[in-house]
Amino acid sequence: MKSRPSFPAKFNTSPPQKLVKPSSPLSWVAGGTAKQHTVASSAASGLGLDSATVRSTMVRRLAEGGIEDELVLNAMLAVERHKFLDTALANQAYEDTSLPIGFGQTISKPNVVARMIELLRHGKNLRITGKLGRVLEIGTGCGYQAALLSHVSQEVYSIERIKGLYERARENIRPMRLGNLHLLFGDGLQGYPSGAPYAGIIAAAGGENIPTEWIEQLADGGRLVAPMSVTKGSQSLVVIDKTSAGIHKTVLEPVNFVPLLSGLSE
């Protein structure tokens, strides 16, 4: 693993953002006039699933469902989800559904991914219009969310405990030449202290508790977003804000993620 990066987690100070559950649908259309979101026009174009039009439809649905962050919407438009899936599943890539990626793991629904990244960017000391500083992702999976995070963050460390998935994610991401994204093979339960402190930490697996290592590696003013078991057999999305006054935890909507496990696996 490489040494700690040369610059710290960075924050743009601004008034606190209110933490809310998804609101009523908002009016969003690419190039529309009501509640516009400027979406990057430089997304890849082509035929079939390589077309920006297909992703634009997905992004419109996300905006109608309550996602407001322009950087998140732009990232969802720019990153081609079908390139992270087996060819047989490519025709389902832009549907709002989770899909298998092998090794007993899944790629999360687009609306869940967008929701979690938007929550991550609503930290108390972060301005939603700016990029996050350094982010740690627990559970790289196929690499899709890591690629999205690279568009909304200055630097991303993503750690995966299953070697086969780690290698697959490397193959998926290599052609994209994302210089600010670093993939690591390791035990995500331990976080990655060499890169700490982090402006944000996001997890793609849920356990009974949030590991203390994650909270210790979170910068003051940073935010952690992860699923957590709040009652037996059920998970909820949890947001943890770390401030000089202490730790504040908010429990949000129910979610369904794979379990958080320790150790390495082939």
Backbone torsions as a table, in degrees:
resi	resn	phi	psi	omega
1	MET	NA	142.7	-176.6
2	LYS	-79.3	163.5	-176.6
3	SER	-72.9	169.9	-178.6
4	ARG	-57.0	137.1	179.3
5	PRO	-60.3	161.8	-172.9
6	SER	-81.8	-16.1	-179.5
7	PHE	-119.2	150.9	-175.0
8	PRO	-80.9	169.5	171.4
9	ALA	-60.5	132.2	-173.8
10	LYS	-111.2	143.4	-179.9
11	PHE	-128.5	144.6	170.5
12	ASN	-107.5	115.7	-175.3
13	THR	-76.9	141.4	177.2
14	SER	-165.9	169.4	178.9
15	PRO	-57.4	148.4	-178.9
16	PRO	-57.2	143.5	174.7
17	GLN	-89.2	139.6	-179.8
18	LYS	-77.0	132.5	179.5
19	LEU	-88.1	119.6	-176.2
20	VAL	-134.9	158.6	170.6
21	LYS	-79.2	165.1	-178.1
22	PRO	-53.1	134.1	-179.1
23	SER	-91.6	-174.4	178.7
24	SER	-65.3	154.6	-176.6
25	PRO	-55.2	140.7	176.3
26	LEU	-107.0	158.9	-175.7
27	SER	-85.5	113.4	-178.6
28	TRP	-141.0	127.4	171.3
29	VAL	-141.1	142.5	178.1
30	ALA	-61.1	119.1	-179.6
31	GLY	79.4	7.7	-177.3
32	GLY	-77.9	-176.9	-177.2
33	THR	-112.8	-18.9	-179.8
34	ALA	-92.1	130.6	179.9
35	LYS	36.1	65.7	-173.7
36	GLN	-73.2	148.3	168.3
37	HIS	-123.8	124.2	-179.8
38	THR	-76.6	110.1	-178.0
39	VAL	-101.7	136.0	-176.6
40	ALA	-55.5	129.6	179.8
41	SER	-89.6	-1.7	-176.5
42	SER	-91.7	10.4	178.9
43	ALA	-61.9	154.6	-176.9
44	ALA	-57.4	138.5	177.4
45	SER	-116.4	165.8	-178.6
46	GLY	158.0	-154.3	-177.4
47	LEU	-108.2	156.2	174.4
48	GLY	58.0	-133.1	-175.5
49	LEU	-70.8	-10.2	178.0
50	ASP	-88.6	9.1	-175.6
51	SER	-91.9	137.4	176.6
52	ALA	-65.0	-23.4	-179.3
53	THR	-63.0	-39.4	-179.4
54	VAL	-64.5	-45.4	179.1
55	ARG	-68.9	-33.1	178.7
56	SER	-60.8	-38.1	177.3
57	THR	-63.5	-42.4	177.2
58	MET	-61.8	-44.0	-178.9
59	VAL	-64.5	-39.3	177.3
60	ARG	-59.8	-42.5	178.6
61	ARG	-63.9	-39.1	178.4
62	LEU	-62.4	-43.3	179.4
63	ALA	-65.4	-40.3	177.6
64	GLU	-65.1	-26.7	179.5
65	GLY	-85.3	-2.4	174.5
66	GLY	120.3	-3.3	178.0
67	ILE	-77.7	122.9	-174.6
68	GLU	-113.6	-20.2	-174.2
69	ASP	-67.8	118.6	-176.9
70	GLU	-64.9	-38.0	179.0
71	LEU	-64.5	-37.7	177.6
72	VAL	-66.8	-45.1	179.2
73	LEU	-63.2	-40.8	177.4
74	ASN	-62.4	-41.1	179.4
75	ALA	-64.7	-42.3	179.5
76	MET	-63.5	-30.5	177.4
77	LEU	-77.0	-36.6	-173.8
78	ALA	-77.8	-36.4	-174.3
79	VAL	-88.7	124.5	-175.1
80	GLU	-84.3	102.5	-174.0
81	ARG	-62.6	-32.9	-175.8
82	HIS	-66.1	-20.4	180.0
83	LYS	-76.4	-5.7	178.9
84	PHE	-104.3	5.7	-176.1
85	LEU	-119.6	158.8	172.0
86	ASP	-62.9	149.8	-176.8
87	THR	-55.0	-37.2	-177.8
88	ALA	-64.6	-20.1	-178.2
89	LEU	-105.0	-0.5	-173.4
90	ALA	-59.4	-32.6	-178.1
91	ASN	-72.1	-8.5	176.7
92	GLN	-105.1	5.0	-170.0
93	ALA	-59.5	-35.0	-173.7
94	TYR	-104.9	14.2	169.7
95	GLU	-84.5	155.8	-178.7
96	ASP	-85.2	72.4	-177.6
97	THR	-145.2	149.7	172.5
98	SER	-82.1	149.6	-175.1
99	LEU	-137.9	149.2	-179.8
100	PRO	-70.3	143.3	177.8
101	ILE	-125.6	12.9	179.8
102	GLY	92.6	165.3	177.4
103	PHE	60.5	25.9	179.6
104	GLY	73.5	15.3	-177.8
105	GLN	-112.3	165.5	-180.0
106	THR	-133.9	159.0	168.6
107	ILE	-93.7	130.4	-174.0
108	SER	-69.9	161.0	176.6
109	LYS	-60.1	144.0	178.6
110	PRO	-54.9	-38.5	-177.5
111	ASN	-69.5	-31.2	177.9
112	VAL	-71.1	-42.3	178.7
113	VAL	-62.1	-48.3	-179.3
114	ALA	-63.3	-41.1	179.2
115	ARG	-60.4	-46.4	-177.7
116	MET	-67.4	-40.0	179.3
117	ILE	-68.2	-39.0	177.3
118	GLU	-62.8	-43.7	176.9
119	LEU	-59.9	-40.7	179.9
120	LEU	-59.2	-35.8	-176.6
121	ARG	-85.2	-1.0	178.8
122	HIS	-99.7	30.0	179.9
123	GLY	-61.1	158.3	-173.9
124	LYS	-63.0	-27.7	-179.6
125	ASN	-113.5	24.4	-179.4
126	LEU	-120.0	140.6	177.7
127	ARG	-94.4	127.2	-172.8
128	ILE	-62.3	-23.8	-178.2
129	THR	-80.0	-13.8	-178.0
130	GLY	-103.7	167.3	177.7
131	LYS	-79.6	149.3	171.6
132	LEU	-67.1	164.1	174.0
133	GLY	-80.1	-115.7	-179.8
134	ARG	-94.2	134.9	-177.1
135	VAL	-123.7	142.2	173.9
136	LEU	-112.8	126.5	174.9
137	GLU	-107.3	128.5	177.1
138	ILE	-99.9	111.3	-179.2
139	GLY	97.7	83.5	-178.3
140	THR	-66.5	-37.1	-175.0
141	GLY	60.4	-131.4	179.9
142	CYS	-82.8	-7.7	177.1
143	GLY	101.3	-2.5	-175.1
144	TYR	-63.4	-52.7	-178.4
145	GLN	-64.8	-35.9	177.7
146	ALA	-59.9	-41.6	178.3
147	ALA	-63.8	-40.9	177.4
148	LEU	-62.8	-44.4	-179.7
149	LEU	-60.6	-32.6	-179.8
150	SER	-65.1	-21.7	179.3
151	HIS	-84.1	-18.5	-175.5
152	VAL	-117.7	4.4	-177.3
153	SER	-132.6	156.4	177.6
154	GLN	-75.7	-33.4	179.3
155	GLU	-154.1	141.4	-177.6
156	VAL	-130.2	130.9	168.4
157	TYR	-112.0	126.1	-178.8
158	SER	-125.4	127.8	-173.7
159	ILE	-118.8	135.0	-177.4
160	GLU	-130.7	133.8	-176.9
161	ARG	-90.8	-16.6	-179.1
162	ILE	-97.5	114.3	-172.0
163	LYS	-60.7	-39.6	179.3
164	GLY	-61.4	-39.1	178.1
165	LEU	-71.6	-39.9	177.3
166	TYR	-57.1	-45.1	-179.8
167	GLU	-67.9	-37.0	177.9
168	ARG	-66.0	-42.2	178.7
169	ALA	-61.7	-40.5	177.9
170	ARG	-59.5	-43.0	179.2
171	GLU	-66.2	-38.4	-179.9
172	ASN	-66.5	-38.8	-171.7
173	ILE	-90.0	-26.9	-175.7
174	ARG	-50.5	-46.0	-178.4
175	PRO	-65.9	-17.0	-177.0
176	MET	-81.9	-15.1	176.1
177	ARG	51.1	54.4	179.5
178	LEU	-90.3	93.8	-172.7
179	GLY	-66.2	-19.0	-178.4
180	ASN	-97.3	8.7	-178.4
181	LEU	-112.6	126.3	-178.7
182	HIS	-121.5	121.0	179.0
183	LEU	-97.1	136.7	-176.7
184	LEU	-127.8	141.2	172.6
185	PHE	-100.7	114.7	-177.4
186	GLY	-178.0	-178.3	-178.6
187	ASP	-86.8	105.6	-177.3
188	GLY	-64.5	-20.2	178.8
189	LEU	-61.0	-26.6	179.5
190	GLN	-89.1	-4.9	-174.7
191	GLY	67.6	-153.2	176.4
192	TYR	-143.7	83.9	-173.9
193	PRO	-60.7	-26.1	-178.9
194	SER	-63.2	-23.4	-179.9
195	GLY	-98.5	-7.0	-176.2
196	ALA	-69.2	153.6	6.1
197	PRO	-85.7	155.2	-178.3
198	TYR	-108.7	138.8	173.8
199	ALA	-69.4	-29.7	179.6
200	GLY	-151.2	146.7	173.2
201	ILE	-130.4	132.8	-177.9
202	ILE	-132.9	137.7	-176.2
203	ALA	-122.3	143.6	-179.9
204	ALA	-108.5	21.3	177.6
205	ALA	-151.1	150.8	-174.5
206	GLY	-122.3	139.1	177.5
207	GLY	-122.1	-170.6	179.9
208	GLU	-71.5	-30.4	-178.6
209	ASN	-141.4	162.1	172.1
210	ILE	-83.2	121.9	-178.9
211	PRO	-56.0	137.7	179.5
212	THR	-63.5	-28.4	178.7
213	GLU	-60.4	-38.0	-179.9
214	TRP	-64.6	-46.3	-178.3
215	ILE	-64.5	-39.4	178.2
216	GLU	-63.5	-33.0	-177.4
217	GLN	-86.6	-6.1	177.7
218	LEU	-80.7	134.9	179.6
219	ALA	-71.7	155.1	171.5
220	ASP	-60.5	129.3	-175.3
221	GLY	90.6	-3.4	-179.1
222	GLY	-86.0	172.7	-176.6
223	ARG	-135.4	141.1	177.8
224	LEU	-118.4	133.4	178.4
225	VAL	-126.0	124.2	-176.9
226	ALA	-159.4	153.1	170.0
227	PRO	-77.0	151.0	178.6
228	MET	-150.7	144.7	176.9
229	SER	-75.4	114.6	-179.1
230	VAL	-101.0	-27.6	172.1
231	THR	-136.8	163.2	-177.5
232	LYS	-59.5	122.7	176.2
233	GLY	83.4	3.7	179.7
234	SER	-138.7	149.7	180.0
235	GLN	-119.2	153.9	171.7
236	SER	-134.6	156.1	175.5
237	LEU	-77.1	131.1	-177.2
238	VAL	-122.2	136.1	175.8
239	VAL	-116.7	129.4	177.6
240	ILE	-118.9	122.8	175.4
241	ASP	-105.2	129.6	179.2
242	LYS	-106.3	117.2	-178.7
243	THR	-128.3	173.2	178.1
244	SER	-63.8	-21.1	179.9
245	ALA	-87.1	-9.0	179.6
246	GLY	132.1	-161.2	-176.7
247	ILE	-105.0	131.7	177.5
248	HIS	-120.8	123.9	-178.9
249	LYS	-109.6	133.7	176.5
250	THR	-123.1	127.6	178.1
251	VAL	-99.0	126.2	-177.1
252	LEU	-110.9	-143.4	-171.0
253	GLU	-73.4	158.2	175.7
254	PRO	-64.1	144.8	176.7
255	VAL	-140.7	172.7	-179.9
256	ASN	-139.5	100.6	-179.4
257	PHE	-119.2	163.6	175.1
258	VAL	-66.1	155.7	-178.1
259	PRO	-69.3	148.4	175.7
260	LEU	-81.7	118.8	-176.3
261	LEU	-119.8	155.3	178.9
262	SER	-102.7	166.3	177.9
263	GLY	84.4	172.7	-179.4
264	LEU	-103.9	153.6	-179.6
265	SER	-141.5	146.1	175.9
266	GLU	-80.6	NA	NA
